[in-house]
Amino acid sequence: MAEASPHCEWICLKDALRAFVTCEHGTQGAAHIKPLHWYVACRLVIEGGFHPDDVTPRPPLVVRQTGRTYVLEHDPASGGSGERTVLGGLKTKAVDVAVTKEGIGPVLAISLKGTQNAFRNLTNRMEEAVGDCTNLHIAYPALVYGFMQVMRGTRQAQGVASNDVAVSRNGRVVDAILRYHDVLARLADRRDVRADITKYEAIAVALVSPQKRSLRSIMPGFPKPESPLHLKGFFSKLYEQYDSRFVYAAPALEPSTRRLIWDPHSSVLRDPRIDYEPRVE
């Protein structure tokens, strides 16, 4: 992207990761992580079936309904900005991406964090992650809350400070990141509204390659495919818990809480920016 935009744009994951790993506009103002917010917001609509009016930041997508058919269209002018301020049990929290239902409140939220260097300081992120989750679940025990952490996969090389190294010369992920992974794994996969409020419904971590030949790619091998923090299962866990709590367990609310299914003839569904399965009939 040539210039940072304040409004949500429709982009693919690789372009969002490129903005993060290259920091073309610096980290001030979160320009490096905002595109990932946009990617997630759009994915919640196209794959998740949430109405774009319910998502913050608002994706540049609109819904045209004909009977029981929902056609999804791209409308750049409809893209919104900002974060959703949610009332927590201890303090308000500005959530990066949120789905809010009229008359119900926040039903799904995702916090996104990006770390470029100083991986020794990831212990601070652990405390922050626990606090954020506990704060929101006190006020909204049914809230489906996800946490996504991306890190710059800097390899050990001459001139790179040891604290900024994510991957050693032999290809091994450094201990600070491995410990961070293990702690986050204990905070993942909350599956019931009565379960531990310090846990997230889903957590994902990923190392992003800064090397030219693989720029914008998630580095393979970490976390391992069987890890509860692998990105592959992140969104499906959120959708599963949302349906369980706000659709199946509350049939009286189903007309307003059910996730939409898009007309497969919607032109946006043929766009190459979609790198996941859209929710179609």
N, C-alpha and C positions, 0 to 999 in steps of 0.2 A: 504494500500500500504506500502510495507516494506521500500521503499526509494523514496524520491522525485526525479522526472525525469524532465529534462529541456524540454522535447519534449511532444507534445500533445499525450495523451493516450485515448483510448476508455473506458469510465467507466460509471457506472450508477449514478443516482442522489444520492442514499444513500451513495455510496462510496465517492462521492465528498463532501457530507455534513459531513461524518465521518472525513475526512481530515481537514475540517474547524473546527469542534467542539472540536476535540481532540488535535489539534495543535502538532502533533507528531514531526514535524520538526521546530516548532517555527514560529513566524509571520515574521521574517526577511526574505527578499527575496520573500515574498508573497507565500511561500510554502503552506500555509493554504488555500489560495483562488484559486491558479492556477488550481487545479483539477476541480473546478467549471467552470473555463474558458473552460477547455477541454470538459466537459459535454455539455456546451452550443454550442461550435463549432461543435461537432459531431451531436447534435440534429438539428442544422440548415441544415445539410446535409441530415440526415436520415428522419426527419420529414418535414423539410422545402423545400427540393428539390434543395438546392443550390449546385453547383459543389464544391467539396473540394478544387480545385485549387484556388477558389475565396475567401476562408475563411481563416482568420488569427486569432489565430494560425491554421496552416493547420492540419485538422483531419487525422488520420491514415487510410484513406479510399481512394479507387481508383474507377474510373468509367470505365467500358468496354462497348463500344457502338457497337451494331450490328443492322444496319439499324436504325430504330426508337426506338429500345429497349435499355434501359440503365440498365446495371447490376452493382450493387454496391458490392464491395469486401473489406475485411479488409486487410490492409497491414501495419503492425506496423512500418516498416522502412520508410514509407512515412510521418509519423507524423512530423510536424514542431514545431517551438517555437516562442516566441516573441509576440509583439503587433504591431498593424498597426498605424503608425504615420500619422495623418490626419491634413491637413492645415485648421485651424480655421479662423474665422474672426478677432480674436485678437491675437491668438498664436497657435502654433501647439499643438496637443493633441495626446498622446499615448492611443489608444482605446484598451480595453481589448479583445474584439472579434469584428471582422468586416468582412463584405462582400463587396468586391470591384469588379466592372465590368470594363473590359478593354474599354477605350474610354469614360467612363461615370464617373468613380471615385467611392467613397464610397457610397453605396446605403442603407446599413443597418449596424447599430453598436449597441453594447450592453456594457454598463459599469456595472461592478460588484463590490460591496463593501461588506466587512465583518466587523462586529463590535463584539468584544469579551466582552468588558466591558466599563466602563466609559460612560454609556448611557446619562448622563447629557450633554455630549459634542456632542450629535447628532445635535445640532443647527449648528455646524461647517459644518456638512455634508449637511445640507439644503442649505447653501450658496454655497458650492462647487458644488452641483447638479445643481443649477440654472445657475451658471457660465459656467460649462462644456456644458450644453445643448445650452445655448445662443451662446457661442463661435462657436460651430459646425454648428448650424442652420443659423448663419449669412453667412457663406461661402457656405453651402449646405442646402438651404431651403427644398429641397425634401428628405433629408436624413431621413430615418426611424430610430429613436434613442430610445433605450430601456434602462431602469435603473433597476437593480436588487440589492436589499439589503437583506443580511442575517445577523441575529443576534443570538448570543449564548443565549439560553433561560434559563439562570441561575435563579434558584429559591431562594427565601429568606431563609436563614439558618444561623445558628451560624457560625461566622467566615467569612461571606461574606460581603464585604463592601457595604453600602447602594447604592452607585453609580453604583455598578456592578450587582445589582439585576434587572432582567428583568420581573420576575413573583413573585408576593407576595405570602405569605403563603396560602391565600385563593384562589389562582389561577388567580388573576386579573393581567393583564398586567400593568406595572407601567406607571405613567402619562407621563414621558419623552418620552416613545416609542409611546404612544397614540397621543401625540402632533406631533411627527415626522410623524406618519401615516397621520394625518389630513393635514399637510402641503404638503406632497408628493401627496396626493389625488388631490390637487389643481394644481399640475404640470403634471398630467397624461392625456392621451387620446387626444393628438393633432391629428386632423383628416384631416387637409388640409395644403397644402404648404404655404397658405397665412395666416394661423392661428398664434397665439402667439408663437414666436420662443423660449420663455423660457420654453415651455412645451415639455414633452417627448411624443412620440407616445404610449408608454406603460411603466408602472412601476409595479414592484412586490416587496413585502416585505414578509419575513418569519422569524419565530423564530425556531431555530434548537435545539432539545432536547439534553442536555448533559448527561442525566440520562442513566444508563446502560440498564435498561429494554426497553428503547425507543430510544437508541442511533441511530443517523443518520436519525431520523424521523423529519418531519416538525410538529411542535406542532399545533394541531387543535384549532379552535376557534378564531385565530388571523392571519390575518384579517378575518372579517366575510365574508361568501360566496358572499354577495352582494357588497362587497367593490371593487372599481376599481383597488385596489392593490393586489387582490388575484392572486396567481401564476397560477391558473387554466386557466385564460384567457390571460396570458401574451404573449405567443408565437403566438397565433392565431391573436391577435391584430396587431402584427408586420407583419405577413404574409399578412393580409388583406390590410394594408396600403402600403406595398411594391407592391402588385399586382395592386392596384388602381393607383399608381403613375408611376410605371416603366413598366407595362405590358398593362393594359387596356387604360391608357391615352396616351400611346406612342406606337401605333401598329407598327410603322416602326422599333422600337427597339425590338419588341417581340421575334424575333429569338434568340437574345442573352440574353434577360432579363427574359424570361419565366422560371419558376421553373420546374426542371426535375421531372419526375415520374419514380420510380424504378420498374424494373421487379420484380414481387412478388416472383419469384423463386430465387432471390438473397440470398445467404446463410446467409449473415449478418442479414437479416430481421427476422431470427428465433432465434437470440441470446437473452438470458434473460437480457442482459444489456439494452435492449430497453424497457423503461417504459412509452412509449407514442405511438401514432399511426404513423407508417411509411407512407411515401407518396408513395403509390403504385397504379398500374393501376386498 
